Amino acid sequence: MNATDLVTVNPDILGGTPVFKGTRVPVKSLFDYLERDYTLEEFLECFPSVTREMACRVLECSESALLAPATT
């Protein structure tokens, strides 16, 4: 599963806000929940259209992007 399998950006869905593919759940909601000390399980309970695999993969992709060596 790659990033295009996880996230959709479409101007007709929430004005182009990145959402989990096949849902209307903004990816930012996952980070907002985690920043507010909610668990991943609590996020998934509140947004049942997002699978555990989708959420974990988004977190993994974000980690990889943040920790990747800078290119010149």
C-alpha positions as CSV (number, residue, x, y, z in Angstrom):
1,M,0.0,0.0,0.0
2,N,1.5,3.3,-1.1
3,A,0.6,6.9,-0.3
4,T,-1.8,7.1,-3.3
5,D,-3.7,4.1,-1.8
6,L,-4.0,5.9,1.5
7,V,-4.9,9.5,0.8
8,T,-7.1,11.4,-1.6
9,V,-7.0,15.1,-2.4
10,N,-10.0,16.2,-4.4
11,P,-11.5,19.7,-4.5
12,D,-15.0,18.2,-4.4
13,I,-14.3,16.4,-1.1
14,L,-13.9,18.8,1.9
15,G,-12.5,21.5,-0.4
16,G,-9.4,19.5,-1.3
17,T,-8.4,18.6,2.3
18,P,-6.3,15.4,2.3
19,V,-8.6,12.6,3.4
20,F,-8.2,8.9,4.0
21,K,-9.0,7.3,0.6
22,G,-12.7,6.2,0.3
23,T,-13.7,8.3,3.3
24,R,-14.4,11.9,4.2
25,V,-12.1,11.7,7.3
26,P,-9.3,14.3,7.1
27,V,-5.8,12.8,7.7
28,K,-5.2,15.8,10.0
29,S,-7.8,14.3,12.3
30,L,-5.5,11.4,13.1
31,F,-2.7,13.7,14.1
32,D,-5.0,16.0,16.1
33,Y,-6.2,13.0,18.1
34,L,-2.7,11.7,18.8
35,E,-1.5,15.2,19.7
36,R,-4.4,15.4,22.3
37,D,-3.3,12.1,23.9
38,Y,-6.0,10.0,22.4
39,T,-5.0,6.5,21.5
40,L,-5.1,5.1,18.0
41,E,-7.8,2.8,19.2
42,E,-9.9,5.8,20.2
43,F,-9.4,7.4,16.9
44,L,-10.5,4.3,15.0
45,E,-13.6,4.0,17.2
46,C,-14.6,7.5,16.3
47,F,-13.8,7.1,12.6
48,P,-14.8,3.5,11.7
49,S,-14.4,4.1,8.0
50,V,-10.6,4.3,8.6
51,T,-9.0,1.0,9.0
52,R,-6.1,0.3,11.4
53,E,-3.9,-0.6,8.4
54,M,-4.7,2.8,6.8
55,A,-3.9,4.8,9.9
56,C,-0.7,2.9,10.7
57,R,0.5,3.2,7.1
58,V,-0.1,7.0,7.1
59,L,1.9,7.2,10.3
60,E,4.7,5.1,8.9
61,C,4.8,7.2,5.7
62,S,4.9,10.4,7.7
63,E,7.8,9.0,9.8
64,S,9.7,8.0,6.7
65,A,9.2,11.4,5.2
66,L,10.3,13.2,8.3
67,L,13.4,11.0,8.9
68,A,14.6,10.7,5.3
69,P,18.0,12.2,4.7
70,A,17.9,15.6,3.0
71,T,18.7,15.6,-0.7
72,T,20.8,18.4,-2.3
